[in-house]
Amino acid sequence: MQAPERSHRLSILTRQEIDDLYGVPRFTDEGRQAYFELDEAESRAVHSRTIPIAVHLTLQLGYFRAKRQFFDYDLETVREDLHYVVRRHFPQRGSRRYQPAVPSHAACPEGHHSRSVRISPVR
């Protein structure tokens, strides 16, 4: 039986603490209401875009408000937030499928890859 390998790196934070600091925010219903609310200027900017871009912009605005950074995300990580944003800001289009517009791999800096996600809003 071999001893586990030891890292020569100093570990200050646990994986959970790193995720809490740098991971996509996990909002409660009240948090979603606060962070994804749009003022008049933001609403004009968001609604002047196509729906996929508007949904992505709204998500990034909320996440930036919460943690002062932007995020790569996948469907499972942001599913509830996507449902909320579509229901709250695009109710007239609630039965459609959305693919938030996120940067392609070619447009992202190395190591920062995003992918598009599809979601069917909850009715």
C-alpha positions in Angstrom: 0.0 0.0 0.0 1.5 3.3 -1.1 1.2 6.6 0.8 -0.9 9.2 -0.9 1.0 11.8 -3.0 1.6 15.1 -1.3 1.4 18.4 -3.1 4.2 20.8 -2.7 1.7 23.6 -3.0 0.3 25.4 0.0 -3.4 24.8 0.5 -5.1 27.7 2.2 -8.7 27.2 1.0 -10.8 24.0 0.7 -12.4 23.2 -2.6 -15.8 24.3 -1.1 -14.3 27.7 -0.1 -12.8 28.1 -3.6 -16.2 27.3 -5.1 -17.9 29.7 -2.8 -15.6 32.5 -3.8 -15.2 31.8 -7.5 -18.1 29.6 -8.6 -21.3 30.7 -10.2 -23.6 32.2 -7.5 -26.3 29.9 -6.1 -29.3 32.1 -5.5 -32.4 31.5 -3.4 -35.7 32.7 -4.9 -35.2 36.0 -3.0 -31.7 36.3 -4.3 -32.9 35.9 -7.9 -35.5 38.6 -7.4 -32.8 41.0 -6.1 -29.9 40.2 -8.5 -31.8 39.7 -11.7 -34.0 42.8 -11.4 -33.3 45.3 -14.1 -33.6 49.0 -13.8 -35.0 51.1 -16.7 -31.7 51.6 -18.5 -30.7 47.9 -18.1 -34.1 46.8 -19.3 -33.8 48.9 -22.4 -30.4 47.5 -23.1 -31.4 43.9 -22.6 -34.7 44.2 -24.6 -32.9 45.8 -27.5 -31.0 42.5 -28.1 -32.1 39.2 -29.4 -33.6 36.8 -26.8 -30.5 34.6 -26.5 -28.2 37.6 -26.0 -30.7 39.2 -23.7 -30.9 36.1 -21.5 -27.1 35.7 -21.3 -26.7 39.5 -20.6 -29.3 39.3 -17.8 -27.6 36.3 -16.2 -24.2 37.9 -16.4 -25.5 41.2 -14.9 -27.0 39.2 -11.9 -23.8 37.2 -11.4 -21.6 40.3 -11.7 -23.7 42.1 -9.1 -23.3 39.1 -6.7 -19.6 38.4 -7.1 -18.0 41.1 -9.3 -16.9 38.7 -11.9 -18.2 37.0 -15.1 -18.7 33.3 -15.4 -18.6 30.4 -17.9 -21.6 28.3 -17.1 -23.4 25.1 -18.2 -27.1 24.2 -18.2 -27.1 22.2 -15.0 -25.4 25.0 -13.1 -27.8 27.8 -14.1 -31.0 26.0 -15.0 -33.1 27.6 -12.2 -31.7 31.0 -12.9 -32.5 30.7 -16.7 -36.0 29.7 -15.8 -36.4 32.7 -13.6 -35.0 35.2 -16.1 -37.2 33.9 -18.9 -40.3 33.9 -16.8 -39.6 37.3 -15.3 -38.3 39.3 -18.3 -39.7 37.4 -21.3 -43.0 36.0 -20.2 -44.6 36.4 -23.7 -42.1 34.0 -25.1 -42.3 31.4 -22.3 -43.1 28.4 -24.4 -40.1 28.7 -26.7 -36.6 27.2 -26.3 -33.7 29.4 -25.7 -30.0 29.1 -26.4 -28.3 32.0 -24.5 -25.6 33.5 -26.6 -22.3 32.8 -25.0 -18.9 33.2 -26.5 -17.6 30.4 -28.7 -14.5 28.5 -27.8 -12.6 30.4 -30.5 -13.5 33.8 -29.0 -12.5 32.9 -25.4 -9.1 33.2 -23.9 -7.3 29.9 -23.4 -8.7 28.0 -20.5 -12.0 30.0 -20.5 -14.4 28.0 -22.6 -18.1 28.6 -22.7 -20.8 26.6 -24.3 -24.3 27.4 -25.3 -27.2 25.9 -23.3 -30.7 25.2 -24.3 -33.6 25.5 -21.9 -37.4 25.1 -22.0 -38.9 27.5 -19.6 -41.2 26.1 -16.9 -44.8 26.9 -17.6 
